[in-house]
Amino acid sequence: MLSMVSQPIHLPSTAELPCSDDTPVDNEDQNLLPNLLLFVLTSLWAEQMDWYFGVDMAVYHRTGENPRKPVVPDAFLSLGVERRKPERDGKGRLSYALWEENNVPPILALEMVSQTPGAEYDEKLEIYQRLGVLYYVVYNPLHWQRDQHQPFEVYKLIEGHYQLQNREPCWMPEIGLGIGRGQQPFGGIEMEALLWYDEHGQAHPIPEEELRRLRLQVERQRLRADLAEQKADVERQRAESAEQKAETERQRAERLAEQLRKLGIDPDE
């Protein structure tokens, strides 16, 4: 009997893969709050080069049917990986493919529930569970009653299954940080934010320099969104103008055809 030899599967590089799923966020906090977490880490772990924090970045894996279909958390943290990939010439990752990261899965994944449910409590939870993501954080300040969950939930992977943790902030000894909610002034507005905490339950402050950088980044994102909307409006107006012009020409042709018929002339000939 001939033995069947499995063919090697071609795994694409991150240069071949989309960096995200291009799903627009439906509120500004989905960009702002993960970046607040990132900027605090950048200050806390400035000297450490063995971690990576991604925001709205595709995570490619082989636990599903298609390795080209990613899961895209609002944010994730990986430990034991390079902060910058040397083969990228310091330009940063395009996406996070486990087969390019020594098969190191994120240790933490964050999902922020939006107006449109995104399967945070079922499909995505199961994906992160299969991936071996140790901590799964779901932040749902606006729609938690609709979804019959709490506004802030942290799940820990224990013996292959997620178990809801009851303490907030939730201390994560494997990371050396806690995570929870807290009030944070930003741009003159007091707002609820997600913050890193120490083992004593004290929030790590956000350096003023990082806040200034984040305000500039948020403003750039807002300007880009406004510009994209303006371009879309121009294209819509052009399309409407072309459609109106075509309709005017059609009506003119019909009037000419009717005049020819009145003169006994078949316009089709």
Summary of the structure (lengths in Angstrom):
residues: 269
radius of gyration: 26.1
end to end distance: 75.8
largest distance: 96.2
contacts: 700
relative contact order: 0.11
helix: 35%
strand: 22%
